[in-house]
Amino acid sequence: MEPDLELVQVRDDQSFKVWSHGYPYRTVRWHFHPEYELHLVTATEGDRYVGDHIGPFCVGDLVLVGPNLPHNWISDAPQGGSVEERCLIVQFTGDFIAACTTTFPELRFVQPLLDEAFRGVRFDAAVAGRVAPLMRDLLEASGARRIALFINILDLIGRAEHRAPLASIGFQPNRSAYLSTTMNLVLQHIGRNFTHDLSEPDLARLSQQSVSTFSRSFRKHTGMTFVQYVNSLRIKLACQHLGQADLTITEICYAVGFNNVSNFNRQFLAAKGMPPSRFRMLGREGRHFASAA
């Protein structure tokens, strides 16, 4: 089975992405992305799939997955059951880490680990135990503390002596083949054009499917309807713009792809629990208090 493409959005005002999710969740499927991913399991046990590797996992499972390496963690959960938080995740691009090692030669010790990550690397319990609280802190950290925590994590995993490769040495991720699958081409198209007008019939034609078949297939792959998925991308981009002072809320509305301010405000409120104006105000207050501390 070909893996699905996950579109990882790193905010313009951040160097890497840190987040958590529960189980079940839309990204819990056989998938890949161009970014490195440090994945820590915080609840449940089950089976880990990385490239051609299959093995058991439990709480504390810490793995670094390299670019375009297909992966998935499937938890043994009761039928219909759910877990609020199953894992913590840090995702970063190869360009970012290359810039880090170029700017700071002291970080070049991490390069062998990055090379190994193309097969996936699992760390022992001792390293995972030291990394876990740092990843937890990263969820709420901002500014220079965020960078400091990230470098501390790099130091721990980059110098870890007890680490094990997962996929076989002959396994080669084939990004071009993965991207040739129909739904991945659609997701790429959406990722490049979500700030413009997009319609489900047009994407159905792109995928050479009927609208109803496309709609079912899209929801199966993403866990959302087409409109929900596009709106989520637009809201994420709007949040980045709201953190800056150069655009008004009306300008942001049209810049991210919405056609009217009322719908933008409604969608933003549904996604964030507050209107864009309050989101911007709270962001400014947070930066003010951080600078005054």
Secondary structure, DSSP 8 states (H G I E B T S, - for coil): ---EE------TT-SSEEEEEEES-TT-SSEE-SSEEEEEE-S--EEEEETTEEEEE-TT-EEEE-TT--EEEEE---TT--EEEEEEEEEE-HHHHHHHHHH-GGGGGGHHHHHHGGG-EEE-HHHHHHHHHHHHHHTT--HHHHHHHHHHHHHHHHS-SSEEE-S-TT----HHHHHTSHHHHHHHHHHHHTTS---HHHHHHHTTS-HHHHHHHHHHHHSS-HHHHHHHHHHHHHHHHHTSSSS-HHHHHHHTT-S-HHHHHHHHHHHHSS-HHHHHHHHHHHHHHHHH-
